Amino acid sequence: MLSLATRLRSLDDESLRLAIVARSVPATGIRDFFDLAESLLDPASVQAALAHLDRATLAALAVAGELAGGLAAADPATPGPTIAELADRLTVLAGASVAEADVAARAAELHRLMLACVSDGRLAPYDAVSAQLQRWSADGLPSATELAAAPQPAPLPPASENDIRFADRLATERAFTAVSAIAELVTELAREPARELSRGGLGLPDSKRLGLVMAVDLEIVAPLVATAARAGLIAQSNGHWLGTEAGEAWMLEGTTRRWAALARAWHDALPADVRTLLARRPSFSWGAGLHAFVSWLYPAGGDAIDARVREFTRDAELIGVMAHHMTSPAGVALLAGDLDAAAALMGRSLPAEVGAVYLQHDLSIVAPGPLAPSIDARLRGLADVESRELASSYRITAASVSRALAAGETADSLLDFLRAVSLSGIPQPVEYLIRESSDRYGRVRVGSAHAPGSPTQSYVRSDDAALLGTIAVDQTFAPLALVRDTENRLTSRIPVETVFWALTDARYPVAAEDSDGEIVHLRRHQLARVQPVVVTDPAAALVEKLRAGDGGEVMAGDAWLARQLDTAIKGKQTVTVSIAMPGGVVVDYLLEPASVGGGRFRARDRRADIERTLPLSSIISITPVG
């Protein structure tokens, strides 16, 4: 422990912080560098670090530990084998050449993770790490020889050209389906948020609603929600899922750029070990061999690494990074870190976008292919989506036209837009519906009536007394508790937005107005604001705490002596303590330590059978007895 504590203390602040992060050291309970070293060498901490190492790195560590033991027996001053000696031994065990450069790279990783120390070209695992590896056989894990010598599972057969083409087509279909479904998800959450349950996940009613809108099976809803959230397109706010500003901007992007955003978020979220694993064999069909290969490559990973691989491969299949148990061509580029190349490959396979539609006399709109996002977004404001496939269809209704008018459109702006995109002109029923809806729009007005001391918050007014009377007796609005104020006005204790959208949903020709009677356009649901969370870095805070409590070499030496004595006290262990006496004489006492404090320690002298109190500053060494 002393050598690791000394090494930690010598690191600069950033290197020390990175070491703490790499090993996921909890900040609680760490008072000094000896506590930190003890935490890093704790068997549970060591095992957690080993679980993330691949087989070749574990083999280098285990074999280095065995060689170090033999070298120490011959010469205690030799800390461990050289990189060349280790490579030679690994070559013998594996029955195949192991390059020194590869061993050096793995030694550097072990050094970074504080599992071993590389010095003067030698790799020396810490004793606690070697001891943990030696206990592996009792837990059914491989020994050093087995780590180095066990051959990997039978190689997976290379994919044929037909398999690659099939996987590419399937990946493209899945990519398009995922992008389309998530577009529907973002749109639907802008219309009506979905509640997140207190125990996590969506409730069944919301899941069914979203699955219907997205045209996907119920079990696919949650993974797609997670995919959209990972890309920042939706977020939680006050216990509900809503769209975000990023989601609105994404909706205006082309299909290829939409897919690239999902793929980037998936890749950025990949744990390093999973990314390495998936990128290792991009041209092979994994099939059932994936589990066997994961177990072989990460022998200490257990179910955790397998579960992580399953989660990310599931999402990879969902968005077209993988298909038919094989990484797609776009996925290969993505795992290589080239998102632009991945997007270009996917873009060449995705169906081309179109910029025109057919308007029908029955008020339907048919798109002959995937619409350009800007056209699709505007059509959604004017019409309801009926089907979402390669050729989508929409339907114009009085309610959908009113929705567009409430968002700021006019009859002329809507008709001008339709003329620009229609391949079949504007059928007379379409124009009539838009004009008629525009004429009716605003016959009912909703505004704020809030005044200090008054419970009234909103009003509903109309010059059409009969229409206002219909609203007053409509049982749909019973929760609004509408009260007739004058012949042409109703009031409510409910806020303006709630009253307005209740009337809109009931298909009344309602508009919101300000205090001057000017029409204003309300947004049904606010966007979820994804604010950057300022979180104190616990690793940086721990580094600051360690530096603040570090009193220099002398105090560090006293702390180490005190820790050794504390260990002896807890274990009721007898120790030989060498004390420097005046005149340079060194005296060895056989002591049973009782307490430590104030720079002194109290102990029972086993030989003289008396109690002694000695200064820590006089101690030269402490050696356990027996």
LUMZAVO-735772 format. One record per residue (C-alpha): residue in one letter; y negated, z negated, x negated. Coordinates in steps of 0.05 Angstrom, whole numbers, padded with zeros to 5 digits, always signed. Layout:
BEGIN
AYZX ...
***
This chain:
BEGIN
M+00000+00000+00000 L-00048-00017-00057 S-00046+00054-00085 L-00060+00085-00017 A-00116+00036-00002 T-00147+00051-00070 R-00142+00126-00057 L-00173+00119+00012 R-00230+00078-00016 S-00245+00132-00068 L-00253+00188-00017 D-00321+00212+00005 D-00340+00197+00077 E-00322+00265+00106 S-00254+00268+00072 L-00239+00197+00096 R-00260+00216+00168 L-00215+00278+00167 A-00156+00236+00141 I-00166+00187+00199 V-00170+00244+00249 A-00109+00280+00220 R-00066+00218+00229 S-00097+00196+00296 V-00112+00126+00269 P-00138+00079+00324 A-00204+00046+00306 T-00185-00022+00334 G-00156-00074+00288 I-00178-00039+00224 R-00222-00086+00183 D-00216-00058+00112 F-00181-00005+00071 F-00118-00047+00066 D-00113-00048+00142 L-00123+00027+00143 A-00069+00038+00090 E-00022-00009+00128 S-00035+00030+00192 L-00020+00096+00158 L+00044+00070+00128 D+00068+00037+00192 P+00137+00066+00211 A+00113+00089+00280 S+00052+00123+00250 V+00093+00157+00196 Q+00144+00181+00247 A+00089+00209+00292 A+00062+00249+00232 L+00131+00274+00213 A+00143+00298+00284 H+00090+00352+00274 L+00116+00378+00208 D+00160+00440+00204 R+00227+00439+00170 A+00207+00467+00103 T+00151+00416+00095 L+00197+00359+00114 A+00249+00384+00064 A+00197+00384+00009 L+00176+00313+00027 A+00247+00286+00033 V+00273+00318-00031 A+00211+00296-00069 G+00226+00224-00046 E+00297+00228-00072 L+00275+00258-00138 A+00220+00206-00145 G+00271+00150-00137 G+00313+00178-00194 L+00253+00188-00239 A+00226+00118-00226 A+00293+00088-00245 A+00290+00124-00312 D+00215+00115-00324 P+00173+00073-00275 A+00110+00107-00301 T+00133+00175-00273 P+00107+00179-00201 G+00146+00238-00175 P+00174+00307-00190 T+00131+00366-00212 I+00121+00423-00164 A+00166+00466-00208 E+00221+00413-00208 L+00216+00406-00133 A+00219+00482-00123 D+00281+00486-00167 R+00316+00431-00128 L+00299+00462-00061 T+00325+00529-00087 V+00392+00498-00104 L+00398+00463-00037 A+00377+00524+00004 G+00418+00573-00036 A+00357+00619-00037 S+00294+00624-00079 V+00238+00577-00059 A+00171+00597-00090 E+00129+00546-00127 A+00067+00571-00090 D+00100+00555-00023 V+00119+00485-00047 A+00049+00474-00074 A+00019+00492-00006 R+00065+00444+00030 A+00051+00389-00021 A-00024+00398-00008 E-00012+00389+00067 L+00028+00325+00054 H-00028+00301+00009 R-00079+00315+00064 L-00038+00277+00115 M-00033+00216+00069 L+00043+00220+00069 A+00046+00232-00006 C+00000+00238-00066 V-00007+00300-00109 S-00032+00283-00179 D-00026+00321-00244 G+00020+00372-00211 R+00068+00319-00186 L+00085+00302-00113 A+00098+00228-00101 P+00114+00208-00029 Y+00093+00137-00010 D+00151+00088-00009 A+00143+00074+00066 V+00148+00148+00081 S+00211+00157+00040 A+00240+00095+00072 Q+00227+00125+00141 L+00261+00190+00122 Q+00321+00151+00095 R+00329+00119+00164 W+00333+00187+00198 S+00408+00194+00192 A+00417+00131+00234 D+00374+00163+00288 G+00413+00228+00288 L+00360+00266+00249 P+00375+00310+00188 S+00378+00283+00117 A+00340+00313+00058 T+00398+00358+00041 E+00407+00381+00113 L+00333+00395+00119 A+00334+00440+00059 A+00402+00472+00068 A+00413+00481+00143 P+00405+00555+00160 Q+00361+00574+00218 P+00393+00596+00284 A+00420+00667+00288 P+00362+00716+00282 L+00336+00742+00348 P+00349+00816+00358 P+00288+00861+00347 A+00259+00888+00410 S+00271+00961+00424 E+00216+01010+00437 N+00235+01010+00511 D+00231+00934+00512 I+00162+00936+00479 R+00136+00987+00528 F+00165+00948+00587 A+00134+00883+00561 D+00067+00918+00552 R+00067+00944+00623 L+00089+00877+00652 A+00037+00840+00611 T-00017+00887+00636 E+00004+00876+00708 R+00003+00801+00698 A-00064+00803+00663 F-00094+00843+00721 T-00063+00797+00773 A-00088+00734+00737 V-00158+00761+00729 S-00160+00783+00802 A-00132+00717+00827 I-00180+00675+00786 A-00238+00718+00812 E-00216+00700+00882 L-00210+00627+00862 V-00281+00625+00834 T-00308+00660+00896 E-00271+00614+00944 L-00293+00550+00908 A-00365+00575+00915 R-00353+00579+00990 E-00314+00514+00998 P-00297+00466+00941 A-00227+00438+00932 R-00216+00363+00927 E-00182+00334+00866 L-00134+00278+00885 S-00144+00209+00854 R-00076+00214+00821 G-00092+00284+00795 G-00079+00353+00822 L-00099+00388+00886 G-00077+00367+00955 L-00028+00411+00992 P-00079+00437+01043 D-00127+00460+00988 S-00069+00489+00947 K-00045+00529+01007 R-00115+00553+01022 L-00127+00575+00951 G-00058+00607+00945 L-00072+00648+01007 V-00139+00671+00982 M-00113+00686+00912 A-00051+00721+00941 V-00004+00681+00895 D+00055+00635+00906 L+00040+00562+00917 E+00070+00540+00850 I+00023+00587+00812 V-00040+00557+00841 A-00043+00496+00794 P-00032+00536+00730 L-00086+00586+00750 V-00134+00529+00766 A-00119+00500+00697 T-00130+00568+00665 A-00197+00577+00699 A-00218+00506+00681 R-00198+00516+00609 A-00244+00577+00606 G-00301+00537+00637 L-00303+00581+00700 I-00294+00521+00746 A-00304+00447+00736 Q-00298+00381+00772 S-00360+00348+00802 N-00356+00284+00843 G-00282+00293+00854 H-00285+00366+00875 W-00271+00432+00840 L-00331+00479+00841 G-00352+00542+00806 T-00397+00539+00745 E-00454+00581+00717 A-00404+00609+00667 G-00359+00627+00725 E-00416+00665+00760 A-00431+00703+00696 W-00357+00718+00687 M-00354+00749+00756 L-00404+00802+00734 E-00362+00822+00673 G-00312+00879+00671 T-00238+00866+00678 T-00226+00871+00603 R-00280+00822+00585 R-00256+00775+00640 W-00186+00777+00610 A-00214+00766+00540 A-00249+00702+00564 L-00183+00675+00591 A-00145+00695+00529 R-00197+00664+00482 A-00194+00598+00519 W-00118+00598+00517 H-00117+00613+00443 D-00170+00560+00426 A-00130+00507+00464 L-00065+00521+00426 P-00042+00464+00382 A-00035+00488+00310 D+00041+00479+00310 V+00050+00519+00374 R+00004+00574+00350 T+00044+00579+00285 L+00109+00581+00323 L+00088+00635+00373 A+00057+00678+00319 R+00118+00673+00274 R+00160+00727+00309 P+00116+00771+00352 S+00163+00831+00353 F+00225+00794+00378 S+00249+00778+00447 W+00254+00702+00450 G+00297+00693+00511 A+00341+00632+00510 G+00335+00627+00434 L+00266+00597+00436 H+00290+00526+00449 A+00342+00530+00392 F+00290+00557+00344 V+00238+00503+00363 S+00290+00448+00353 W+00309+00477+00285 L+00238+00488+00261 Y+00211+00420+00284 P+00272+00374+00277 A+00231+00311+00291 G+00189+00341+00346 G+00237+00323+00402 D+00218+00336+00474 A+00143+00332+00460 I+00138+00396+00419 D+00187+00431+00466 A+00143+00412+00526 R+00080+00437+00492 V+00112+00503+00476 R+00137+00510+00548 E+00068+00495+00576 F+00031+00546+00533 T+00084+00600+00538 R+00081+00592+00614 D+00006+00603+00612 A+00016+00660+00562 E+00063+00695+00611 L+00014+00682+00667 I-00045+00718+00633 G-00005+00773+00599 V-00004+00746+00527 M+00071+00745+00534 A+00118+00783+00581 H+00193+00789+00587 H+00201+00732+00535 M+00163+00773+00483 T+00092+00772+00457 S+00055+00832+00484 P+00018+00879+00436 A-00048+00848+00458 G-00017+00779+00449 V+00004+00796+00378 A-00068+00813+00360 L-00093+00750+00395 L-00044+00704+00357 A-00067+00738+00293 G-00137+00714+00310 D-00166+00783+00327 L-00193+00776+00398 D-00231+00842+00395 A-00168+00880+00378 A-00130+00843+00432 A-00183+00860+00484 A-00183+00933+00462 L-00107+00938+00469 M-00108+00905+00537 G-00167+00947+00560 R-00131+01012+00545 S-00075+00991+00592 L-00115+00959+00649 P-00131+01004+00708 A-00199+01039+00703 E-00255+01011+00745 V-00287+01053+00800 G-00359+01053+00824 A-00352+01081+00895 V-00319+01064+00961 Y-00302+01094+01028 L-00336+01067+01090 Q-00295+01073+01154 H-00317+01077+01227 D-00276+01014+01242 L-00325+00975+01196 S-00275+00971+01139 I-00290+00989+01066 V-00235+01016+01020 A-00241+01017+00945 P-00196+01070+00912 G-00186+01026+00851 P-00212+00962+00818 L-00286+00960+00832 A-00339+00950+00779 P-00356+00876+00782 S-00429+00885+00802 I-00409+00928+00862 D-00352+00881+00880 A-00398+00820+00878 R-00449+00852+00924 L-00396+00877+00972 R-00369+00806+00977 G-00438+00783+00999 L-00438+00836+01054 A-00366+00838+01076 D-00302+00796+01078 V-00245+00812+01031 E-00183+00834+01070 S-00137+00852+01013 R-00142+00848+00938 E-00098+00898+00902 L-00111+00957+00857 A-00143+00987+00919 S-00182+00931+00953 S-00207+00931+01024 Y-00265+00894+01057 R-00290+00887+01129 I-00362+00883+01153 T-00373+00833+01210 A-00434+00805+01245 A-00421+00739+01209 S-00415+00772+01140 V-00480+00811+01151 S-00515+00746+01172 R-00488+00714+01108 A-00519+00770+01067 L-00585+00763+01104 A-00585+00688+01092 A-00576+00702+01018 G-00639+00745+01016 E-00616+00815+01035 T-00651+00858+01087 A-00624+00912+01132 D-00656+00965+01089 S-00631+00936+01023 L-00560+00932+01050 L-00561+01004+01076 D-00592+01030+01011 F-00536+00996+00972 L-00482+01025+01017 R-00511+01096+01012 A-00509+01090+00936 V-00436+01070+00932 S-00405+01105+00993 L-00365+01169+00984 S-00363+01179+01059 G-00435+01165+01079 I-00453+01109+01128 P-00415+01112+01194 Q-00459+01099+01255 P-00422+01034+01275 V-00437+01005+01206 E-00511+01021+01209 Y-00516+00996+01281 L-00482+00930+01264 I-00528+00918+01205 R-00591+00935+01243 E-00571+00894+01304 S-00552+00834+01261 S-00619+00839+01224 D-00657+00840+01290 R-00621+00778+01314 Y-00625+00741+01248 G-00674+00683+01250 R-00676+00675+01325 V-00654+00604+01310 R-00692+00566+01256 V-00672+00503+01219 G-00721+00461+01178 S-00735+00392+01150 A-00764+00340+01196 H-00757+00281+01150 A-00814+00230+01153 P-00820+00160+01123 G-00792+00108+01171 S-00760+00160+01216 P-00684+00171+01220 T-00695+00245+01238 Q-00680+00291+01179 S-00678+00361+01209 Y-00695+00404+01269 V-00668+00465+01304 R-00718+00509+01341 S-00717+00575+01378 D-00764+00613+01424 D-00702+00631+01464 A-00694+00569+01508 A-00628+00592+01536 L-00599+00601+01466 L-00624+00533+01445 G-00593+00503+01508 T-00526+00533+01489 I-00531+00500+01421 A-00549+00434+01452 V-00486+00431+01495 D-00439+00463+01444 Q-00386+00409+01430 T-00376+00439+01361 F-00441+00406+01341 A-00426+00337+01369 P-00423+00307+01298 L-00495+00332+01287 A-00519+00288+01345 L-00572+00338+01366 V-00627+00310+01411 R-00676+00353+01450 D-00746+00338+01424 T-00784+00391+01462 E-00765+00451+01504 N-00758+00493+01442 R-00734+00442+01391 L-00674+00397+01376 T-00673+00343+01323 S-00617+00311+01282 R-00606+00254+01233 I-00563+00301+01192 P-00593+00337+01130 V-00619+00408+01137 E-00564+00440+01095 T-00508+00411+01137 V-00540+00432+01203 F-00555+00502+01176 W-00484+00516+01153 A-00453+00487+01216 L-00494+00537+01257 T-00478+00593+01208 D-00403+00579+01213 A-00409+00581+01289 R-00441+00650+01282 Y-00509+00634+01311 P-00566+00678+01284 V-00596+00621+01244 A-00644+00620+01185 A-00673+00563+01145 E-00748+00556+01140 D-00798+00516+01100 S-00858+00476+01125 D-00899+00540+01131 G-00846+00575+01174 E-00825+00622+01117 I-00751+00637+01112 V-00716+00605+01053 H-00647+00619+01027 L-00599+00561+01018 R-00540+00557+00972 R-00479+00530+01007 H-00450+00492+00948 Q-00481+00472+00883 L-00451+00494+00818 A-00413+00443+00777 R-00458+00429+00718 V-00417+00426+00655 Q-00459+00382+00611 P-00440+00372+00538 V-00413+00302+00533 V-00441+00264+00474 V-00383+00223+00449 T-00386+00176+00391 D-00336+00199+00339 P-00289+00138+00331 A-00266+00163+00263 A-00338+00167+00238 A-00352+00098+00267 L-00291+00071+00231 V-00313+00101+00165 E-00382+00069+00173 K-00349+00002+00188 L-00304+00007+00127 R-00362+00024+00081 A-00404-00032+00109 G-00349-00083+00096 D-00333-00057+00026 G-00360-00106-00025 G-00340-00067-00087 E-00283-00071-00136 V-00284-00147-00143 M-00282-00160-00069 A-00229-00106-00059 G-00186-00140-00112 D-00194-00208-00079 A-00178-00177-00011 W-00114-00148-00039 L-00093-00214-00069 A-00109-00250-00004 R-00068-00199+00035 Q-00008-00210-00011 L-00014-00285-00002 D-00021-00277+00074 T+00043-00236+00074 A+00078-00290+00035 I+00052-00344+00083 K+00076-00306+00144 G+00144-00294+00113 K+00148-00364+00084 Q+00163-00330+00018 T+00160-00361-00051 V+00120-00322-00103 T+00107-00325-00177 V+00032-00328-00188 S+00004-00314-00258 I-00061-00352-00269 A-00111-00341-00326 M-00128-00409-00355 P-00188-00427-00399 G-00177-00402-00470 G-00139-00340-00448 V-00074-00375-00434 V-00033-00346-00375 V+00009-00395-00336 D+00062-00376-00284 Y+00069-00420-00223 L+00126-00417-00173 L+00088-00428-00109 E+00098-00428-00034 P+00028-00407-00007 A+00002-00447+00052 S-00069-00420+00066 V-00123-00373+00039 G-00198-00379+00050 G-00265-00386+00016 G-00242-00350-00047 R-00187-00402-00059 F-00115-00411-00037 R-00073-00473-00026 A+00001-00473-00043 R+00061-00519-00055 D+00084-00519-00128 R+00160-00515-00121 R+00174-00539-00192 A+00126-00598-00195 D+00132-00612-00120 I+00057-00620-00113 E+00002-00584-00075 R-00045-00540-00115 T-00111-00507-00097 L-00128-00448-00142 P-00185-00396-00144 L-00167-00324-00126 S-00211-00300-00184 S-00161-00332-00233 I-00100-00294-00206 I-00074-00239-00252 S-00013-00220-00210 I+00031-00240-00152 T+00106-00226-00154 P+00153-00241-00096 V+00214-00283-00115 G+00282-00260-00091 
***
